[in-house]
Amino acid sequence: MKIAISSESTCDLTKDLIEKYDVKIVPYKIQIGERSFYDGELSTPEIFELAERTKELPKTSAVNEHEFTEHFTKLKQEYDGIIHISLSSHITAATANASSVAKQFENVHVIDSLSLSTGLGLLVRYAGILVESGADIEEICAKLEERKKHIQASFVIERLDYLYKGGRCSSLAYFGANLLRLRPRIVMKDGSMRSDSKFRGPIERVVEKYCKSVLEDFNTPDLDCVFITYTTATDEMVAAARTACENAGFKNIYETHAGGTIASHCGGHTLGILYFNDGNK
């Protein structure tokens, strides 16, 4: 059986990884003021620049049923089966839309990642490896459902402006964080974003503290792979994260830019390290 691995632009994988595992991407839409475009048409810095210039917060639109119908129809012309791995159903309607459309096709499976960005990307990469190994579609889906429970997806955010303006942060938390120069750690838990700790100080130093805390709290990593994913970052921020990952012993360290959809909700100077936390299995 010829199997297609499908995902959304929110997986934030590099072009090389998308090509390596032949991932079929369906994009979200982004709107800033009167301008509308697909995720990926503008770089993340360009999106921030446009938002600053227009004084308009980016708004994102999930992939709708019509777009999924077109996407799956096209893939079924070439592939016998499709595994679509989606952004967490707790933060998007895309997963429900994909699941609804999948019922109209034979052998189209939708996996709710319960994650975002390269947390979702971890599952996509893993699915690609399983397809390469020759596993059948039912086995792949079962392994993805099991392994998604062990995704460690988290970020540290310099400022709460975008979360606050997007309604994902209270005015009190926003004011307090800015007043005290607090940088929250955002983690994915049960498919939703939560702040579970905060750091203080310059963002470069905060990245060091954040990486140390993550590796201590999620201390059974699969050392095969880790993603360092950021919206925008200084060289010092990225270097601090890479050093932490190298010292932890990760074999494959991928640096990726968070795409427009993810960046539109968390703003600039947001960085995370993401990996499977099941290295004891």
LODRENMAR-360361 format. One line per 8 residues: their letters; for each residue y, x, z of N, C-alpha, C. Coordinates in pm, whole numbers, plus 32768, in hexadecimal, padded with zeros to 4 digits. Atoms other than C-alpha are relative to their C-alpha. Layout:
a	Y,X,Z,Y,X,Z,Y,X,Z; ... $
END
This chain:
mkiaisse	7F88,8053,8000,8000,8000,8000,807D,8057,8000; 7F82,7FB8,8006,815A,807C,7FA5,8063,7FBC,805F; 7FAE,8039,7F95,823E,804B,80D5,808F,8034,7FF7; 7F72,7FDA,7FFB,83BB,804A,80D7,8030,7FFD,8090; 7FBC,7FFD,7F7F,8478,80B2,820E,8091,7FD9,7FE7; 7F7A,8037,8013,85BA,7FEB,8225,804B,7FFE,8085; 7FAE,800B,7F87,86D9,7FF1,831A,808F,7FDE,7FD8; 7F74,8021,8017,884C,7FAD,833E,8056,807E,800D $
stcdltkd	7FA6,7F8D,7FFB,8976,8095,8320,8018,802E,808E; 7FEC,7FDF,7F73,8985,808F,849C,7F9C,8066,8035; 8060,7F9B,7FD0,885F,8183,84B1,803D,808B,8004; 7FB1,7F83,7FF8,895A,829F,8475,7FB1,807E,7FE0; 804B,7F89,8028,885A,8389,83D9,804E,8050,7F98; 7FC1,7FAC,8065,88CA,84AE,8304,7FC8,7FDC,7F76; 802C,8018,8089,88B0,8495,818C,7F7B,8046,7FE6; 807C,7FB5,8015,879F,859F,8192,7F87,7FB8,803B $
liekydvk	8071,8045,7FC1,86C4,84D9,8284,7FE2,7F7D,7FB8; 8014,807C,804C,86FA,8396,81C3,7FB2,801D,7F80; 8046,7FDC,807B,8689,8444,8086,7F73,8032,801E; 8084,7FC7,7FDF,8568,84FC,812F,7F99,7F91,8018; 805E,806B,7FDF,84CB,83B9,81B0,8015,7F85,7FA9; 7FEC,806A,8064,8544,82E2,808C,8026,7F7B,8043; 7FD6,8076,7FB5,85F5,81EE,8175,805E,7FAB,7FAA; 7FAE,805D,804C,868B,80BC,80D0,8067,7FC1,805E $
ivpykiqi	7F94,8028,7FA6,87DC,8073,8171,804A,7F86,7FCB; 7FAA,8072,8020,8892,7F25,8175,807A,8009,805C; 7F88,7FE3,7FAF,89FD,7F49,81E9,803F,7F86,8042; 7FA6,8060,7FC1,8AD4,7E88,82DB,8084,8000,7FB2; 7F7A,8003,8038,8C34,7E25,8274,8066,801A,806E; 7F94,7FE2,7FA2,8D74,7E9A,8319,8082,7FCB,7FC4; 7F7D,8030,802D,8ECB,7DFC,8304,806C,8034,805B; 7F8A,7FD4,7FB7,9016,7E92,836A,8078,7FBF,7FBD $
gersfydg	7F92,804A,803E,913B,7DAB,832E,7FCC,7FB0,7F8A; 8029,8048,807A,911C,7D28,81CB,7F95,804B,7FB1; 805E,7FAD,804C,9032,7E3E,815C,7F73,7FF0,8035; 808C,8010,7FDD,8EBA,7E04,8159,7FAD,8063,7FAF; 8052,7F9D,8046,8DB2,7F07,8103,7F79,800B,8046; 8084,7FED,7FC6,8C46,7F60,813D,7FFE,807E,8057; 8015,7F8B,7FAB,8BE1,804B,8253,7FCB,8072,7FAB; 8027,7F8C,804F,8BC9,81A3,81B5,8061,801F,7F90 $
elstpeif	7F9F,7FE9,806C,8CDD,8177,80B3,8074,8056,8030; 7F9A,7FAA,7FC4,8DD9,821A,819F,7FBE,8051,806F; 8032,7FAF,7F91,8D94,8336,8290,8038,7FC8,8083; 7FD0,8030,7F7E,8DBE,82F4,8403,8090,802C,801C; 7F72,7FDC,7FEC,8F01,83C2,841B,805E,7FAE,7FA8; 7FAC,8051,8058,8F89,82FF,82F1,8011,7F73,8038; 7FF6,8084,7FC2,8F3C,81B8,83A5,8063,8002,8074; 7FA3,7FF5,7F90,8FF3,822C,84DD,8090,8010,7FCE $
elaertke	7F7B,7FEB,8038,9119,829F,8409,8039,7F7D,7FCB; 7FD4,8080,8036,912B,814D,8359,8022,7F9E,8070; 7FE5,8058,7F8E,9116,8093,84A4,8083,8025,8045; 7F84,7FD2,7FC2,922E,8166,8532,8078,7FDB,7FAB; 7F91,801B,805C,9307,8135,83FF,8021,7F6B,7FFB; 7FE9,8091,800B,92D7,7FBC,83F1,8010,7FBD,8088; 7FFE,8038,7F79,92CB,7F8B,856B,7F9F,7F8A,800E; 8066,8069,7FFF,9198,7EB1,852C,7F7B,803C,802D $
lpktsavn	8083,7FD3,7FD3,904D,7ED6,85E2,7F96,7FE0,7F97; 806B,801E,8061,8F20,7EF6,84F7,7FA7,7F8F,8032; 805D,806C,7FE2,8E46,7DBF,84EE,7F84,8012,7FAA; 807D,7FE9,8049,8CD9,7DD3,848A,7FB7,7F7C,7FEA; 8050,8077,8022,8BF7,7CD3,83E3,7F6F,8029,7FEC; 808F,7FE3,800D,8A7E,7CD5,8409,7FCE,7FD8,7F76; 8041,8024,807F,899F,7CC8,82D7,7FD1,7F6F,8009; 8022,808E,7FF9,8973,7B56,8285,7F7C,7FE3,7FB7 $
eheftehf	8082,8025,803A,8842,7A98,8208,7FFE,8012,7F68; 7FFC,7FEF,8091,88B1,7A9B,809E,7FEE,8093,7FDA; 800A,7F70,801D,88D8,7C17,80A4,7F72,8032,801C; 808B,7FD8,7FE5,8782,7C40,8145,7FA1,7FCA,7F96; 8054,8037,8069,86E8,7B5B,8041,8005,8057,7F83; 7FF1,7FA7,8073,8773,7C33,7F2A,7FBC,8086,8019; 8037,7F7D,7FDB,870B,7D71,7FDE,7F68,7FFF,7FFB; 8092,8007,7FFC,85A2,7D07,801F,7FC6,7FDE,7F77 $
tklkqeyd	8031,8024,8087,857C,7C6C,7EC6,7FFA,807B,7FA7; 7FFC,7F86,8050,85E0,7DB2,7E21,7F90,8060,8029; 8067,7FA4,7FD1,84F5,7E7F,7EFB,7F74,7FD0,7FDC; 8085,8035,801D,83CE,7D97,7EC1,7FD9,8012,7F6D; 8020,7FE4,808B,83E5,7DE1,7D4D,7FB9,8086,7FF1; 8038,7F78,8006,8378,7F46,7D9C,7F99,801B,806D; 8055,7FE3,7F8D,82C8,7F3A,7EEE,7FA9,7F89,8025; 805B,806A,7FD5,819F,7E77,7F73,8028,7FC7,8088 $
giihisls	7FD8,802C,7F7A,8227,7E68,80D5,8083,8041,8028; 7F7E,7FCF,7FD1,8371,7E9A,8189,8000,7FFD,8099; 7FE4,7FFE,7F71,83BC,7F06,82ED,8096,8013,800F; 7F6F,7FF7,7FEC,8527,7EBB,8342,801B,8013,8094; 7FE1,7FDE,7F75,85A9,7F5B,8482,8095,7FE5,8016; 7F7A,8036,7FF3,86E1,7EAF,8504,8045,802C,8082; 7FAD,7FEF,7F8A,87FD,7EE4,85F8,7FD7,7F9B,806A; 8028,8058,7F93,87C0,7E47,874E,8030,7F70,7FEC $
shitaata	7FE0,808E,800F,87B5,7CCB,873D,8064,7FD0,8068; 7FA2,8027,7F97,888A,7CC1,8879,8091,801C,7FDA; 7F76,7FDE,8025,89B9,7D4C,87C4,801F,7FE1,7F6D; 7FE7,8022,808C,8994,7CCB,865F,7FAE,7F85,7FD9; 804C,806F,803A,892A,7B98,859B,7FA5,802F,7F90; 804D,7FCD,8072,888F,7C78,8491,7F69,7FF6,8017; 8090,8003,7FE4,873C,7C86,853D,7FC7,7F74,7FEC; 802C,808B,8013,871D,7B0B,8549,8005,7FD9,7F6D $
nassvakq	7FF6,801D,808F,8794,7AF5,83DF,7F8D,803E,7FB3; 806F,7FBB,8044,8694,7BF6,836D,7F7B,7FBB,801E; 807D,8041,7FD8,857D,7B49,8430,7FF0,7F7A,7FB9; 8005,8082,8044,85D5,79F7,8399,7FDB,8010,7F6D; 801A,7FE9,808E,85D4,7A7E,8236,7F73,8038,7FEA; 8084,7FC1,800F,8495,7B4A,826C,7F91,7F99,7FF6; 8066,806A,8003,83D3,7A05,829D,7FEA,7FCA,7F73; 800B,8032,8089,8411,79B6,812F,7FAF,805E,7FA7 $
fenvhvid	8047,7F9B,804D,8356,7AEE,80BF,7F7A,801F,8040; 8080,7FD1,7FCD,81F6,7B71,80E1,800B,8093,8025; 8008,7F75,7FD3,81C6,7CB1,81A8,8089,8042,8012; 7F7F,7FC8,7FD7,832F,7CDF,8218,800B,7FF2,8097; 7FFE,7FFD,7F6F,8348,7D44,8385,8088,8031,8032; 7F80,7FD9,7FC6,8485,7D5B,8458,7FE9,8031,808E; 8008,7FC4,7F7B,8497,7E40,8587,808A,7FFD,8040; 7F84,7FFF,7FB2,85A8,7DFC,8687,7FFF,8080,8053 $
slslstgl	8003,7F7D,7FBE,85F9,7F5E,86F8,802C,7FFA,8092; 7FC1,8007,7F7C,86B0,7EE8,8833,8057,807A,801A; 7FAE,7F89,7FF3,8788,8017,87EE,806E,7FFE,7F97; 7F94,7FF5,8061,88AA,808D,871A,800F,8090,7FD3; 7FE2,7F7B,8036,8923,81B4,864B,7F7E,804E,7FEC; 8077,7FB1,8018,8828,82D1,8645,7F90,7FE5,8064; 8072,8037,7FB5,875D,8225,8755,7FAB,7FAE,7FA1; 8040,8046,806F,870B,813C,8638,7FCB,8065,7F9B $
gllvryag	8029,7F98,805E,86FB,8272,855C,7F80,8047,8029; 807D,7FC2,7FD1,85EA,8307,8636,7F87,7FB1,7FD2; 8070,8055,802C,850A,81DE,85E6,7FED,8008,7F6A; 8008,7FF8,8092,855F,81F4,8474,7FBB,8082,7FD7; 803F,7F7E,801E,8503,8366,8469,7F6C,7FFC,8022; 808C,8009,7FD5,83C1,8321,852A,7FAF,7FAB,7F9E; 8044,8054,8062,8367,820A,8437,7FE5,804E,7F80; 8013,7FAE,8077,839A,82FB,8316,7F8E,8062,800F $
ilvesgad	806D,7FA3,7FE5,82AF,83F6,83B6,7F7A,7FB8,7FFB; 807D,804D,8000,81A7,82E8,83E8,7FD8,7FD6,7F73; 801F,8022,808C,81C2,8277,827D,7FC7,807A,7FB9; 8031,7F85,803E,8196,83DF,820D,7F71,8020,802A; 8086,7FE2,7FCD,805D,83F8,82E6,7F94,7FA5,7FC5; 8060,805C,803D,7FBD,82D7,822A,7FD8,7F8B,8057; 8020,8070,7FA8,7FBA,81DE,834A,801B,7F7B,7FB9; 7FE9,8081,803F,7F9F,8070,82E7,8075,7FB9,8044 $
ieeicakl	7F84,803E,7FD6,80C1,7F80,8317,7FF4,7FC0,808C; 8013,803D,7F7C,8030,7ECA,8447,8000,806B,806D; 8005,7F92,7F9F,7FEB,8013,84F9,808C,8038,8017; 7F79,7FCB,7FF3,814A,8091,84B1,8056,7FA3,8055; 7FAF,8060,7FB4,81EB,7F54,8536,7FDB,8000,8094; 802D,7FFD,7F74,8118,7F60,8672,8033,807C,8048; 7FD0,7F84,7FC3,8177,80C9,86B3,8098,7FFE,8013; 7F6F,800C,7FF2,82E9,8080,8677,8024,7FA6,8076 $
eerkkhiq	7FE6,805C,7F91,82DF,7F5A,876B,7FE8,8044,8086; 801D,7FB9,7F84,8244,8038,8874,8067,806E,801B; 7FAD,7F8B,7FE9,8321,8165,883E,8093,7FDD,8017; 7F73,8025,7FEC,846C,80AA,8839,8022,7FF0,8094; 7FEA,800C,7F6F,843F,8079,89B1,8030,8083,803E; 7FE4,7F7C,7FC7,8478,81ED,89DF,8079,8044,7FC0; 7F88,7FC4,803B,85BB,8221,891C,8068,8017,806C; 7F8E,7FE1,7FAA,86C6,82D1,89E6,807A,8005,7FA7 $
asfvierl	7F87,8007,8052,880D,8268,8943,8078,7FF0,805D; 7F8A,8004,7FAA,8954,82B4,89F3,8071,804F,7FC0; 7F89,7FBC,8032,8AB5,832B,89B0,8062,8014,8073; 7F8D,7FF6,7FA7,8BE3,83A7,8A6B,807C,7FE6,7FAC; 7F8B,802E,804A,8D31,8311,8A05,807E,8036,8041; 7F85,7FC5,7FC8,8E81,83BC,8A2D,8061,7F94,8031; 7FA4,806B,7FDD,8F53,827F,8A2D,7FC1,7F78,7FE4; 803A,8085,800D,8F07,810E,8A4D,804F,7FA4,7FA4 $
dylykggr	7FA8,8052,8052,900E,8097,8954,7FB4,7F9F,7FA6; 8046,8053,8061,8F1C,8018,884E,7FA5,7F9A,8045; 8053,805E,7FB7,8E2A,7F7E,8947,8055,7F92,803E; 7FA7,8063,7FC2,8F4D,7ED2,89F6,8038,7F9F,7F98; 7FC6,8055,8067,8FF1,7E51,88B9,7F96,7FA8,7FBE; 806C,804D,803B,8E9F,7DDC,883B,7FBF,7F9E,8061; 8033,8060,7F9E,8E63,7D11,8977,7F84,802B,804A; 8079,7FCF,7FBD,8D4B,7DED,89FE,801E,804A,8081 $
csslayfg	7FD7,7FBA,7F87,8E0E,7E72,8B27,8071,7FAF,803F; 7F99,804F,7FBD,8EE2,7DBE,8C2C,8083,804E,8009; 7F7D,7FC0,7FF5,9055,7E05,8C50,8007,8057,807D; 8000,7FB2,7F84,901A,7E80,8DB4,7FB7,8084,7FED; 804D,7F85,8019,8F0E,7F79,8D4A,804C,805C,7FA2; 7FB2,7FB2,8062,8FE8,7FE8,8C26,8073,8049,8045; 7F8D,7FC4,7FBB,911A,8024,8D02,7FD2,806C,8061; 802F,7FA0,7F9C,9055,80D2,8E14,7FCA,807F,7FC2 $
anllrlrp	8038,7F8B,8042,8F9D,81B8,8D26,806D,805A,7FC8; 7F93,7FB1,8037,90DB,8225,8C79,8054,8041,806E; 7FAF,7FCB,7F92,9198,8251,8DC0,7FBD,8078,8040; 804A,7F96,7FBC,9089,832A,8E56,7FC1,8065,7FA1; 8039,7FA9,8067,9029,83D3,8D0D,7F67,8002,800A; 8091,800B,7FF6,8EC5,8354,8D33,7FC3,7FEE,7F76; 8049,8009,807F,8DCF,837C,8C13,7F77,7FC2,801C; 807D,8043,7FDD,8CB3,8280,8C2A,7F89,802E,7FAC $
rivmkdgs	807E,7FEF,8048,8B4A,82C0,8BCC,7FCA,7F76,7FE0; 8034,807F,802D,8ACD,819D,8AFE,7F6E,8013,7FD9; 808F,7FF6,8020,8954,8168,8AF0,7FD0,7F7B,7FC8; 8043,8079,8030,887A,8071,8A34,7F8F,7FDF,8060; 806A,802D,7FA6,87A4,7FAB,8B26,7FDD,7F70,7FDE; 802E,8086,8027,86D4,7E7F,8AC1,804F,7FC8,7F8A; 7FBE,8029,807A,878C,7E78,8977,8096,7FED,8009; 7F70,8012,7FEF,88EE,7E6A,8A06,8042,8081,8032 $
mrsdskfr	7FB4,7F8B,7FD4,89FE,7F6A,8A4E,8031,7FEB,808F; 7FD1,8006,7F76,8A4B,7FB5,8BBA,803B,8087,8029; 7FC9,7F85,7FC7,8B22,80B3,8C6F,7FBD,8016,8086; 8048,7FE8,7F83,8A55,8156,8D81,8036,8076,8050; 7FC2,7F92,7FB6,8B27,8283,8DE2,8080,802A,7FBA; 7F80,7FD5,8038,8C79,8324,8DA9,8019,8092,8021; 7FDB,7F75,7FED,8D00,8482,8D85,8098,800C,7FFB; 7F70,7FEC,8000,8E5A,8511,8DB0,801E,808B,7FCA $
gpiervve	7FD5,7F7F,8031,8F12,8629,8CFF,800E,8006,7F6A; 7FF4,7FED,8091,8F4A,86B8,8BA4,7F7B,7FDC,7FBC; 8078,8035,8041,8E54,8627,8AA8,7F98,806C,7FE4; 8062,7F96,801A,8DB6,8778,8A55,7FAB,801C,807D; 8048,7FEB,7F82,8D5B,87AB,8BC3,7FAA,7F86,8022; 8049,807B,7FE7,8CF0,8641,8BDE,7F7E,7FFC,7FB0; 8079,7FFE,8052,8BF7,866F,8AC0,7F93,8053,8044; 8062,7FAF,7FB7,8B4E,8785,8B88,7FC3,7FB2,8072 $
kycksvle	8031,804F,7F8E,8B35,86A3,8CBA,7FA8,7F8D,7FD0; 804D,8070,8037,8ABB,8580,8BE8,7F75,802D,7FD5; 8082,7FD0,8031,89A6,8649,8B3E,7FA5,8026,8075; 804E,7FD9,7F8A,8936,86D8,8C8B,7FC8,7F84,8047; 802C,807A,7FBA,8926,857D,8D26,7F93,7FB7,7FB2; 8064,8045,8052,8864,84E7,8C03,7F79,8046,8008; 807D,7FB4,8000,8763,85FC,8BFB,7FBC,7FFF,808A; 803A,800C,7F79,8734,85DE,8D74,7FC9,7F74,8018 $
dfntpdld	8029,808B,7FE8,871B,8461,8D74,7F8D,7FD5,7FA4; 8069,8021,8061,863B,844A,8C3F,7FB7,8082,7FE1; 8031,7F76,7FFA,856A,857C,8C84,7F74,8016,7FCB; 8081,7FE8,8044,842E,854C,8BB6,8014,7FF3,7F69; 7FE1,800F,808F,84BA,8581,8A58,7F8F,8030,7FA6; 8051,7FCB,806D,83EB,85A2,891E,8057,806A,7FBE; 7FAA,7F91,802C,8471,86F7,88BE,7FFC,8018,7F6A; 8003,7FF0,8091,8425,86C9,874E,808A,7FEB,7FC3 $
cvfitytt	7F86,8028,8048,8578,862F,8701,8069,7FC9,8060; 7F8F,803B,7FBA,86D0,85E1,878E,8073,7FF2,7F9E; 7F88,8012,804F,8807,8556,86EB,807C,8017,8056; 7F79,7FF7,7FC7,8967,85C3,8745,8058,7FAF,7FA2; 7FB8,805C,8057,8A34,84A3,86BF,808A,7FE5,8039; 7F76,8012,7FD0,8BAD,847B,86D2,8055,7FBB,7F96; 7F9F,803F,805B,8CC9,83B3,863D,805C,806D,7FCA; 7FB6,7F85,801B,8DBD,84D5,8645,7FEA,805A,8078 $
atdemvaa	8018,7FA2,7F91,8D9E,860E,8719,803F,8085,7FDF; 7FD1,7F77,8012,8E35,8763,874F,7F86,805A,7FF0; 806D,7F9F,800C,8D65,8894,86FF,7FC4,801F,8089; 802F,7FDF,7F79,8D50,88D6,8874,7FA5,7F92,8036; 8056,806E,7FD5,8CBD,877C,88B7,7F75,800C,7FC3; 8081,7FF6,8046,8BAD,87A9,87B3,7FB2,807A,8030; 8042,7F85,7FD2,8B64,890D,8825,7FC3,7FEC,808B; 8034,801A,7F79,8B3A,8898,898E,7F80,7FAE,7FFA $
artacena	8077,8054,800E,8A42,878D,8924,7F8D,804F,7FC3; 806A,7FB1,8041,8982,887A,8841,7FC5,8065,8062; 8032,7F9F,7F9E,8968,8980,8953,7FA2,7FBC,8064; 8054,804A,7FA0,88DE,887B,8A45,7F79,7FDD,7FC1; 807D,8026,8043,87DB,8809,8945,7FA9,807A,7FE3; 804D,7F85,8017,8776,896B,88EC,7FC1,8030,8083; 8035,7FD4,7F7F,874E,89C4,8A5B,7F90,7FA6,8031; 806A,805E,7FD9,8677,888D,8A8C,7F80,8017,7FB1 $
gfkniyet	8076,7FDD,804E,858C,890E,897C,7FE2,7FA7,7F89; 8018,8055,8074,85B9,8810,8864,7FEC,8055,7F83; 8020,7FB4,8078,8521,888C,871D,805B,7FDE,7F8A; 7FAB,802E,806F,85E9,87BB,8624,807C,7FBD,803A; 7F81,8034,7FCD,8756,8781,867B,8054,7FD4,7F89; 7FB4,8036,8071,880B,869D,8588,808B,7FD5,802F; 7F78,802D,7FE6,8984,8675,858D,8024,7F94,7F9A; 7FDD,806D,805B,89F5,8528,84FC,8084,7FC0,802A $
haggtias	7F85,804B,7FE6,8B39,8466,84DE,7FDE,7F6D,8011; 800F,8091,7FF2,8B3A,8305,8565,804F,7FBF,7F8F; 7FBF,8042,8070,8B8B,8221,8442,806E,7FA1,802D; 7F8C,8054,7FE6,8CA6,812B,8427,7FE4,7F8D,805E; 801F,8072,7FAB,8BF5,8008,84D1,7FFD,8028,8093; 800A,7FD2,7F76,8B9D,80C6,860C,8087,8031,8031; 7F7F,7FC7,7FD8,8CE9,8180,8612,806A,7F95,8019; 7F9E,806A,7FF1,8DAB,803C,85F2,7FFD,7FC0,808A $
hcgghtlg	800D,803D,7F7C,8D2D,7FD3,8747,8014,8062,8073; 7FF4,7FA2,7F90,8D4A,8116,880D,8071,8066,7FF0; 7F8D,7FA9,8011,8E6A,81DD,8776,7FDF,8094,7FF2; 800F,7F71,8017,8EA2,8351,874A,7FD0,804B,807B; 8031,7FA7,7F97,8E17,8471,8817,7F96,7FBC,8056; 8076,8038,7FC0,8CDA,83B3,8869,7F88,8052,7FD0; 8071,7FA9,8023,8BA0,848C,8873,7F88,7FDB,8054; 807B,801A,7FB8,8A38,8453,88D0,7F90,805D,7FD6 $
ilyfndgn	807E,7FC1,8024,88E9,8501,88DC,7F95,7F94,800E; 8061,806D,8007,87C5,841E,887F,7F76,8038,7FDE; 8087,7FCC,8016,864F,845E,8892,7F9A,7F9F,803A; 806E,804A,7FC1,84FE,83C6,88E5,7FE1,803E,8088; 801B,7FCE,7F79,84C2,83E3,8A58,7F6E,7FE4,8027; 808E,8015,7FE5,8346,83E0,8A47,7FAE,807E,7FE9; 8045,7F81,8019,82EB,854D,8A37,7F8B,8018,805D; 8073,7FF3,7FA5,81F2,851B,8B53,7F87,7FB4,7FCD $
k	806F,804F,8037,8116,8446,8A70,7FC7,8044,7F84 $
END
